[in-house]
């Protein structure tokens, strides 16, 4: 590239980086984070269905309520059945509980009915009409949204139909159009929860017997913006199958104590600091540049989550810290390619430019597959899995900016110094280990079936854990008990410590109101409930139990089904992308390795007796992303080396060995963060860190032991 063009490109990247960092800094200084139930607490609302309502109807009502909570913009809520007819809704950081209660309690039974004349049903315009038979219900509504009324004042609600609803709408408007303008019979009423919210007249341009053709219409009524948005929300989220009544509302405190939060914060800082020191040790001044770029990544990603109103929980923040460690990967890929280029041409500026170009395909492919999965999880899943898709997407985009823009600008700025003293860069040598590996002529895959046999034995051991020990599911999946106590002295830290010593280490403790304590635990019998109550009594110096109710799983069957469907579609989409970008055999080999990692992680948790809860689900999704990234980096090198026309097993062996430094250095960066969270963090993060440590080892090994030999076997066939 001519020098003037290179200088112009540097200026453009520099201005882009500066603008993004300034915007991120402004957001960090002006927007307050929304903290989750575990860090800040929130509002607990208890809703009750009628006594004649069936269990299935209550379950379906809970799923509708979950959609409404999501539409309200409340992230990381907790919804669970309590007994046969109660639904507990916990909303972190809700500023206006009254508004939330009003929206949650609306049954939203929408009906479309023709107006047959004047009558006794009042309308928003002040008159009263008589209504005919119902021609359409809320089940025919696909979507609803609030938009300004371009032909009048206020807002209206645009409605999109689905199924047979467009034909029903055409029929009812065709009949109404046969009455003259001004006649009440020319009107069609939209009735919500028994009240007419709008009864517009069919436009005079509509022909009698023809009706309004199309898949959408509008509900008018001179709504304010807030009224229109609320009406659209309850229509869009669906109708409650049964009415619900608010029987209790109270504030709840954080489920984690200040000591736990401080310990986890210290662990995160130490883990990130160790990762930064390792980068400087491995890559010298280039490593320092990567540390500065990662600081920019952290600021950008955190500011983006603040901007979209994400709710931060302790596992979520731990995952954010872990993402900083994983963002090292793109920088390491660039640095290793720069080392290769410098070994050939001994010109550092040119080598760094070629390093960025050479790593671009691997960085792009690995991140596109992750973005593909994240987008599908957001689009198809609900609840915490949907939130994970948002967080993952932000992390990937911020990582790309950090590695490909910010790192490149910073390296260019220090390049005059590095050009005079290349040894300061850390990019002047391939390193002793890599030199030894590439000069020994090691052939890893002369007998690929032996590698697959070893992988099969590990897989068998993991499945054995599921068969012999079984997987212990958390309260989010199984339900359990919620016990409420009142006490004169409420110290949740002492209660947690006392419950842990009594064998209830997984219990979730929070303040409830001004003098109450709420304890949520897994399924326990009456004797265990008595022991739990005694532990609370000892910790508080005297407590009175006021309730002891069974609660259902907060991750209901519909949410779990949607999550599995979304995950399966995401994996299939990744397979298609890899088949197009590489080769269908490499895509299949990647998916085989991914499935192996999932089974190994689940089996390891079964053998260890760990609880698989919502935090474990987040860790599992992270491991899937890491596994795919590792395989994509190796297969990108395979695509490059296939031009040598060497035998495919030798090509695969060379690709694994040449990318090994990247694999090791990225793994060590992540390992520092996980080890700090596991050893120094709060105990609630122990299972999260353990799952990711197992997944890190499995994801790294599966590329070598499973994906590569599987690709060789498929290539031979």
TAURJO-V342883 format. One record per residue. N is the residue number from 1. RES is the residue in three letters. OMEGA is omega in whole degrees, 0 to 359 (NA if undefined). Layout:
BEGIN
[[N & RES & OMEGA] [N & RES & OMEGA]]
END
This chain:
BEGIN
[[1 & UNK & 178] [2 & UNK & 185] [3 & UNK & 180] [4 & UNK & 178] [5 & UNK & 179] [6 & UNK & 179] [7 & UNK & 179] [8 & UNK & 179] [9 & UNK & 179] [10 & UNK & 180] [11 & UNK & 180] [12 & UNK & 179] [13 & UNK & 180] [14 & UNK & 178] [15 & UNK & 178] [16 & UNK & 180] [17 & UNK & 180] [18 & UNK & 180] [19 & UNK & 179] [20 & UNK & 182] [21 & UNK & 177] [22 & UNK & 178] [23 & UNK & 179] [24 & UNK & 179] [25 & UNK & 178] [26 & UNK & 180] [27 & UNK & 180] [28 & UNK & 183] [29 & UNK & 188] [30 & UNK & 184] [31 & UNK & 178] [32 & UNK & 179] [33 & UNK & 174] [34 & UNK & 184] [35 & UNK & 184] [36 & UNK & 182] [37 & UNK & 183] [38 & UNK & 183] [39 & UNK & 186] [40 & UNK & 187] [41 & UNK & 181] [42 & UNK & 182] [43 & UNK & 175] [44 & UNK & 178] [45 & UNK & 178] [46 & UNK & 180] [47 & UNK & 182] [48 & UNK & 175] [49 & UNK & 180] [50 & UNK & 183] [51 & UNK & 180] [52 & UNK & 181] [53 & UNK & 179] [54 & UNK & 178] [55 & UNK & 180] [56 & UNK & 179] [57 & UNK & 178] [58 & UNK & 177] [59 & UNK & 180] [60 & UNK & 176] [61 & UNK & 180] [62 & UNK & 179] [63 & UNK & 175] [64 & UNK & 178] [65 & UNK & 179] [66 & UNK & 178] [67 & UNK & 180] [68 & UNK & 178] [69 & UNK & 177] [70 & UNK & 180] [71 & UNK & 178] [72 & UNK & 180] [73 & UNK & 179] [74 & UNK & 180] [75 & UNK & 178] [76 & UNK & 175] [77 & UNK & 175] [78 & UNK & 175] [79 & UNK & 181] [80 & UNK & 172] [81 & UNK & 174] [82 & UNK & 186] [83 & UNK & 184] [84 & UNK & 190] [85 & UNK & 181] [86 & UNK & 178] [87 & UNK & 179] [88 & UNK & 179] [89 & UNK & 178] [90 & UNK & 187] [91 & UNK & 179] [92 & UNK & 171] [93 & UNK & 180] [94 & UNK & 183] [95 & UNK & 184] [96 & UNK & 181] [97 & UNK & 182] [98 & UNK & 179] [99 & UNK & 179] [100 & UNK & 180] [101 & UNK & 182] [102 & UNK & 181] [103 & UNK & 182] [104 & UNK & 185] [105 & UNK & 181] [106 & UNK & 179] [107 & UNK & 175] [108 & UNK & 175] [109 & UNK & 183] [110 & UNK & 177] [111 & UNK & 173] [112 & UNK & 184] [113 & UNK & 175] [114 & UNK & 175] [115 & UNK & 183] [116 & UNK & 180] [117 & UNK & 176] [118 & UNK & 183] [119 & UNK & 186] [120 & UNK & 179] [121 & UNK & 184] [122 & UNK & 177] [123 & UNK & 180] [124 & UNK & 181] [125 & UNK & 175] [126 & UNK & 178] [127 & UNK & 180] [128 & UNK & 185] [129 & UNK & 172] [130 & UNK & 186] [131 & UNK & 177] [132 & UNK & 182] [133 & UNK & 179] [134 & UNK & 180] [135 & UNK & 181] [136 & UNK & 176] [137 & UNK & 180] [138 & UNK & 179] [139 & UNK & 178] [140 & UNK & 182] [141 & UNK & 177] [142 & UNK & 182] [143 & UNK & 176] [144 & UNK & 183] [145 & UNK & 179] [146 & UNK & 179] [147 & UNK & 176] [148 & UNK & 179] [149 & UNK & 184] [150 & UNK & 183] [151 & UNK & 181] [152 & UNK & 181] [153 & UNK & 174] [154 & UNK & 183] [155 & UNK & 172] [156 & UNK & 181] [157 & UNK & 176] [158 & UNK & 185] [159 & UNK & 175] [160 & UNK & 181] [161 & UNK & 175] [162 & UNK & 178] [163 & UNK & 180] [164 & UNK & 185] [165 & UNK & 179] [166 & UNK & 179] [167 & UNK & 178] [168 & UNK & 178] [169 & UNK & 179] [170 & UNK & 181] [171 & UNK & 185] [172 & UNK & 177] [173 & UNK & 177] [174 & UNK & 179] [175 & UNK & 181] [176 & UNK & 183] [177 & UNK & 179] [178 & UNK & 176] [179 & UNK & 183] [180 & UNK & 177] [181 & UNK & 182] [182 & UNK & 177] [183 & UNK & 178] [184 & UNK & 182] [185 & UNK & 178] [186 & UNK & 182] [187 & UNK & 175] [188 & UNK & 186] [189 & UNK & 170] [190 & UNK & 187] [191 & UNK & 181] [192 & UNK & 180] [193 & UNK & 176] [194 & UNK & 181] [195 & UNK & 177] [196 & UNK & 179] [197 & UNK & 178] [198 & UNK & 177] [199 & UNK & 185] [200 & UNK & 175] [201 & UNK & 176] [202 & UNK & 184] [203 & UNK & 180] [204 & UNK & 181] [205 & UNK & 181] [206 & UNK & 185] [207 & UNK & 176] [208 & UNK & 179] [209 & UNK & 179] [210 & UNK & 178] [211 & UNK & 181] [212 & UNK & 183] [213 & UNK & 179] [214 & UNK & 185] [215 & UNK & 182] [216 & UNK & 175] [217 & UNK & 181] [218 & UNK & 173] [219 & UNK & 180] [220 & UNK & 180] [221 & UNK & 182] [222 & UNK & 178] [223 & UNK & 166] [224 & UNK & 181] [225 & UNK & 181] [226 & UNK & 180] [227 & UNK & 181] [228 & UNK & 180] [229 & UNK & 178] [230 & UNK & 179] [231 & UNK & 178] [232 & UNK & 181] [233 & UNK & 184] [234 & UNK & 176] [235 & UNK & 183] [236 & UNK & 184] [237 & UNK & 177] [238 & UNK & 183] [239 & UNK & 171] [240 & UNK & 181] [241 & UNK & 178] [242 & UNK & 177] [243 & UNK & 178] [244 & UNK & 180] [245 & UNK & 178] [246 & UNK & 182] [247 & UNK & 181] [248 & UNK & 173] [249 & UNK & 179] [250 & UNK & 175] [251 & UNK & 177] [252 & UNK & 181] [253 & UNK & 179] [254 & UNK & 180] [255 & UNK & 176] [256 & UNK & 179] [257 & UNK & 180] [258 & UNK & 181] [259 & UNK & 180] [260 & UNK & 180] [261 & UNK & 180] [262 & UNK & 180] [263 & UNK & 180] [264 & UNK & 178] [265 & UNK & 178] [266 & UNK & 180] [267 & UNK & 180] [268 & UNK & 180] [269 & UNK & 180] [270 & UNK & 180] [271 & UNK & 179] [272 & UNK & 179] [273 & UNK & 178] [274 & UNK & 177] [275 & UNK & 178] [276 & UNK & 178] [277 & UNK & 179] [278 & UNK & 179] [279 & UNK & 179] [280 & UNK & 179] [281 & UNK & 185] [282 & UNK & 188] [283 & UNK & 175] [284 & UNK & 184] [285 & UNK & 175] [286 & UNK & 176] [287 & UNK & 176] [288 & UNK & 176] [289 & UNK & 179] [290 & UNK & 178] [291 & UNK & 178] [292 & UNK & 178] [293 & UNK & 178] [294 & UNK & 174] [295 & UNK & 175] [296 & UNK & 177] [297 & UNK & 182] [298 & UNK & 180] [299 & UNK & 181] [300 & UNK & 182] [301 & UNK & 180] [302 & UNK & 179] [303 & UNK & 179] [304 & UNK & 179] [305 & UNK & 174] [306 & UNK & 184] [307 & UNK & 181] [308 & UNK & 178] [309 & UNK & 179] [310 & UNK & 177] [311 & UNK & 184] [312 & UNK & 172] [313 & UNK & 181] [314 & UNK & 175] [315 & UNK & 178] [316 & UNK & 177] [317 & UNK & 176] [318 & UNK & 176] [319 & UNK & 177] [320 & UNK & 177] [321 & UNK & 178] [322 & UNK & 179] [323 & UNK & 176] [324 & UNK & 178] [325 & UNK & 181] [326 & UNK & 177] [327 & UNK & 174] [328 & UNK & 190] [329 & UNK & 182] [330 & UNK & 178] [331 & UNK & 180] [332 & UNK & 177] [333 & UNK & 180] [334 & UNK & 183] [335 & UNK & 181] [336 & UNK & 176] [337 & UNK & 177] [338 & UNK & 177] [339 & UNK & 179] [340 & UNK & 181] [341 & UNK & 181] [342 & UNK & 178] [343 & UNK & 181] [344 & UNK & 190] [345 & UNK & 176] [346 & UNK & 175] [347 & UNK & 191] [348 & UNK & 181] [349 & UNK & 179] [350 & UNK & 181] [351 & UNK & 179] [352 & UNK & 177] [353 & UNK & 179] [354 & UNK & 177] [355 & UNK & 177] [356 & UNK & 180] [357 & UNK & 182] [358 & UNK & 181] [359 & UNK & 187] [360 & UNK & 183] [361 & UNK & 179] [362 & UNK & 179] [363 & UNK & 182] [364 & UNK & 183] [365 & UNK & 182] [366 & UNK & 181] [367 & UNK & 177] [368 & UNK & 178] [369 & UNK & 179] [370 & UNK & 178] [371 & UNK & 178] [372 & UNK & 179] [373 & UNK & 182] [374 & UNK & 179] [375 & UNK & 179] [376 & UNK & 176] [377 & UNK & 179] [378 & UNK & 185] [379 & UNK & 190] [380 & UNK & 185] [381 & UNK & 177] [382 & UNK & 174] [383 & UNK & 185] [384 & UNK & 179] [385 & UNK & 176] [386 & UNK & 177] [387 & UNK & 177] [388 & UNK & 179] [389 & UNK & 178] [390 & UNK & 181] [391 & UNK & 180] [392 & UNK & 180] [393 & UNK & 179] [394 & UNK & 180] [395 & UNK & 181] [396 & UNK & 182] [397 & UNK & 178] [398 & UNK & 178] [399 & UNK & 178] [400 & UNK & 178] [401 & UNK & 181] [402 & UNK & 187] [403 & UNK & 190] [404 & UNK & 180] [405 & UNK & 187] [406 & UNK & 179] [407 & UNK & 183] [408 & UNK & 178] [409 & UNK & 181] [410 & UNK & 178] [411 & UNK & 179] [412 & UNK & 181] [413 & UNK & 181] [414 & UNK & 184] [415 & UNK & 178] [416 & UNK & 177] [417 & UNK & 183] [418 & UNK & 181] [419 & UNK & 178] [420 & UNK & 182] [421 & UNK & 184] [422 & UNK & 182] [423 & UNK & 178] [424 & UNK & 187] [425 & UNK & 187] [426 & UNK & 181] [427 & UNK & 187] [428 & UNK & 185] [429 & UNK & 176] [430 & UNK & 183] [431 & UNK & 185] [432 & UNK & 184] [433 & UNK & 182] [434 & UNK & 177] [435 & UNK & 180] [436 & UNK & 182] [437 & UNK & 185] [438 & UNK & 180] [439 & UNK & 182] [440 & UNK & 180] [441 & UNK & 182] [442 & UNK & 177] [443 & UNK & 186] [444 & UNK & 195] [445 & UNK & 172] [446 & UNK & 178] [447 & UNK & 185] [448 & UNK & 182] [449 & UNK & 178] [450 & UNK & 176] [451 & UNK & 180] [452 & UNK & 176] [453 & UNK & 178] [454 & UNK & 178] [455 & UNK & 178] [456 & UNK & 178] [457 & UNK & 177] [458 & UNK & 179] [459 & UNK & 179] [460 & UNK & 178] [461 & UNK & 179] [462 & UNK & 178] [463 & UNK & 177] [464 & UNK & 177] [465 & UNK & 179] [466 & UNK & 181] [467 & UNK & 186] [468 & UNK & 185] [469 & UNK & 185] [470 & UNK & 181] [471 & UNK & 180] [472 & UNK & 183] [473 & UNK & 180] [474 & UNK & 184] [475 & UNK & 178] [476 & UNK & 182] [477 & UNK & 188] [478 & UNK & 190] [479 & UNK & 181] [480 & UNK & 180] [481 & UNK & 171] [482 & UNK & 181] [483 & UNK & 179] [484 & UNK & 179] [485 & UNK & 168] [486 & UNK & 182] [487 & UNK & 179] [488 & UNK & 179] [489 & UNK & 183] [490 & UNK & 176] [491 & UNK & 186] [492 & UNK & 179] [493 & UNK & 178] [494 & UNK & 179] [495 & UNK & 179] [496 & UNK & 181] [497 & UNK & 181] [498 & UNK & 178] [499 & UNK & 179] [500 & UNK & 179] [501 & UNK & 179] [502 & UNK & 177] [503 & UNK & 179] [504 & UNK & 183] [505 & UNK & 182] [506 & UNK & 182] [507 & UNK & 178] [508 & UNK & 186] [509 & UNK & 177] [510 & UNK & 172] [511 & UNK & 181] [512 & UNK & 187] [513 & UNK & 183] [514 & UNK & 185] [515 & UNK & 183] [516 & UNK & 176] [517 & UNK & 178] [518 & UNK & 179] [519 & UNK & 177] [520 & UNK & 181] [521 & UNK & 179] [522 & UNK & 180] [523 & UNK & 178] [524 & UNK & 179] [525 & UNK & 185] [526 & UNK & 180] [527 & UNK & 178] [528 & UNK & 178] [529 & UNK & 178] [530 & UNK & 178] [531 & UNK & 178] [532 & UNK & 179] [533 & UNK & 178] [534 & UNK & 178] [535 & UNK & 177] [536 & UNK & 179] [537 & UNK & 179] [538 & UNK & 184] [539 & UNK & 184] [540 & UNK & 183] [541 & UNK & 180] [542 & UNK & 181] [543 & UNK & 178] [544 & UNK & 179] [545 & UNK & 182] [546 & UNK & 177] [547 & UNK & 178] [548 & UNK & 187] [549 & UNK & 172] [550 & UNK & 176] [551 & UNK & 179] [552 & UNK & 179] [553 & UNK & 177] [554 & UNK & 173] [555 & UNK & 187] [556 & UNK & 184] [557 & UNK & 180] [558 & UNK & 179] [559 & UNK & 180] [560 & UNK & 179] [561 & UNK & 179] [562 & UNK & 180] [563 & UNK & 180] [564 & UNK & 178] [565 & UNK & 180] [566 & UNK & 181] [567 & UNK & 179] [568 & UNK & 179] [569 & UNK & 179] [570 & UNK & 179] [571 & UNK & 179] [572 & UNK & 179] [573 & UNK & 177] [574 & UNK & 179] [575 & UNK & 179] [576 & UNK & 181] [577 & UNK & 181] [578 & UNK & 178] [579 & UNK & 179] [580 & UNK & 184] [581 & UNK & 183] [582 & UNK & 183] [583 & UNK & 185] [584 & UNK & 179] [585 & UNK & 178] [586 & UNK & 176] [587 & UNK & 178] [588 & UNK & 180] [589 & UNK & 178] [590 & UNK & 180] [591 & UNK & 177] [592 & UNK & 178] [593 & UNK & 179] [594 & UNK & 179] [595 & UNK & 178] [596 & UNK & 180] [597 & UNK & 180] [598 & UNK & 181] [599 & UNK & 180] [600 & UNK & 181] [601 & UNK & 180] [602 & UNK & 178] [603 & UNK & 178] [604 & UNK & 178] [605 & UNK & 178] [606 & UNK & 180] [607 & UNK & 182] [608 & UNK & 181] [609 & UNK & 180] [610 & UNK & 181] [611 & UNK & 176] [612 & UNK & 182] [613 & UNK & 181] [614 & UNK & 177] [615 & UNK & 176] [616 & UNK & 178] [617 & UNK & 177] [618 & UNK & 178] [619 & UNK & 180] [620 & UNK & 178] [621 & UNK & 177] [622 & UNK & 180] [623 & UNK & 178] [624 & UNK & 178] [625 & UNK & 180] [626 & UNK & 181] [627 & UNK & 180] [628 & UNK & 180] [629 & UNK & 183] [630 & UNK & 180] [631 & UNK & 181] [632 & UNK & 180] [633 & UNK & 180] [634 & UNK & 183] [635 & UNK & 173] [636 & UNK & 177] [637 & UNK & 176] [638 & UNK & 180] [639 & UNK & 180] [640 & UNK & 184] [641 & UNK & 181] [642 & UNK & 178] [643 & UNK & 181] [644 & UNK & 180] [645 & UNK & 177] [646 & UNK & 176] [647 & UNK & 186] [648 & UNK & 177] [649 & UNK & 179] [650 & UNK & 177] [651 & UNK & 180] [652 & UNK & 179] [653 & UNK & 179] [654 & UNK & 180] [655 & UNK & 179] [656 & UNK & 183] [657 & UNK & 182] [658 & UNK & 179] [659 & UNK & 182] [660 & UNK & 178] [661 & UNK & 177] [662 & UNK & 181] [663 & UNK & 182] [664 & UNK & 184] [665 & UNK & 176] [666 & UNK & 179] [667 & UNK & 180] [668 & UNK & 178] [669 & UNK & 178] [670 & UNK & 183] [671 & UNK & 179] [672 & UNK & 181] [673 & UNK & 182] [674 & UNK & 180] [675 & UNK & 179] [676 & UNK & 179] [677 & UNK & 182] [678 & UNK & 186] [679 & UNK & 188] [680 & UNK & 184] [681 & UNK & 177] [682 & UNK & 182] [683 & UNK & 180] [684 & UNK & 178] [685 & UNK & 185] [686 & UNK & 181] [687 & UNK & 177] [688 & UNK & 181] [689 & UNK & 179] [690 & UNK & 180] [691 & UNK & 182] [692 & UNK & 176] [693 & UNK & 177] [694 & UNK & 180] [695 & UNK & 178] [696 & UNK & 179] [697 & UNK & 181] [698 & UNK & 182] [699 & UNK & 178] [700 & UNK & 183] [701 & UNK & 186] [702 & UNK & 177] [703 & UNK & 182] [704 & UNK & 189] [705 & UNK & 186] [706 & UNK & 187] [707 & UNK & 183] [708 & UNK & 179] [709 & UNK & 177] [710 & UNK & 177] [711 & UNK & 179] [712 & UNK & 180] [713 & UNK & 179] [714 & UNK & 180] [715 & UNK & 179] [716 & UNK & 182] [717 & UNK & NA]]
END
